[in-house]
């Protein structure tokens, strides 16, 4: 198990008003992402617990593209990763941002 | 005096020697090893029928039982090295030389035996290439083939899995070679004559059908969101703009996703009748929903697929069927159709390098080629125009004289940037080169050469290599869709941006695709059971795919 932690500046604040959102499942090749709206709107943190060691540069690249592309400001993201491929990680991050933007039921 | 009939004399000697084990053409199963010992000679070229689907496994077992003191140094010329017995004959010294095409499940063992010097390798071929050599310099002296049933005269019925048999028999029997067939049953009258009896010399009744591998069944339940995204990109970014009607699909999950998106996304885009109307393709179960929705006019098949027999027989307007009602497949004909009459090949691979060469070889496995390189290559002998072929030709050579410009086949590699075990699809150097070096091969085993590839599709986008004007552009176009692999992260961002402005690289958003829409709910069938239901119960999935 490897723990990685990133704090990045986010150019766009997350939309919507939900306090939190969760998506995905921890399984081989998959991951779960918990998003909590608890930070300043220009900041995003990502804490990762991953089963696959040695992929820090890839995580960093995925997260840099993610905050550039999606409105992630204000979110603390916690990831439990079962060795998902980068494309799956990028998809789940995009999905959790969309979920937290949705109007509350 | 010149001798002109030595081969025919040799055949007569083989027939006479074999006759002591036969009644008429019929040989009892337990006499098969003895028959083979009496008709085979050291150094014979032997075709033991088997490919990626059907297997003459009773004959393979018998050949592995012959006495190596009597039968040795055979030169095996066969499509597939698939069964353990195919390599046992080399282990025991019964065979020595090998020319073949495909070795899926034996890929690791064949590599070990090549390293160990047990096998003297001629070459790894494509199917069509090996078939061609059967008629020029690799003509079998003896062919061991498989059929469903035979009559007393040796007329053979192959059922839906005709596959390589007509080609093997044609090359062997008309060049004074000996043909031995295994059949499940000897009957009074065969349902249809796939192989005329006068070309078949001995027949053995095994009591059990020959083995067929369900290689083309892809469970929709295993299709990922990323594969759906690549499939959406391919449909909107390649199938639609080129208007690809005549094509071949590989066996990967991305192309299975495309098949399952035709009745949903394809329908919404108004593409019915404009794409995917004619295929050179095995009867893929994942194509059932599109066929049922009226998308597909015609399919010619290399082989059959386990469980699809009744469905195919009930759709003779779409498939080629015999007077008995069942599918007639023919690998050599279908490979030729895929090479010359299709405008696109789209398939997956394991590794792509910076020039676009692709390979399914890794350092410890030699899977062979099968048929993909025939489909996945530009047919230089092609002379008939079609819209996609001409459009691709214009993109590659916009300044050429229209009446003298060659068209181009669309050869598309589709895949996720990372494969099994997070192995990157894109690499600086193919493992095939290390393998070639280790085995002292003159040619590295390349599945599709870079100069044949026209497009690469990943979840990051589409690279159109036809529009690249030099080596650097080509490399950056490939890096530009290589995602988070090292190759992808090593891109020149400014040049990739310029390529995108020119449409050489197209991102999902350039094609109005939201990656978040790539959802399993878009698939026309989401399980094997859905496929069965879509077929009205005609598709009977093999038990290993039944999980309900």
Interface residues (C-beta under 8 A of the other chain):
Chain A: X52 X55 X57 X58 X61 X62 X83 X85 X86 X87 X88 X91 X94 X95 X98
Chain B: X224 X225 X226 X416 X417 X418 X422 X459 X460 X483 X484 X489 X515 X516 X518
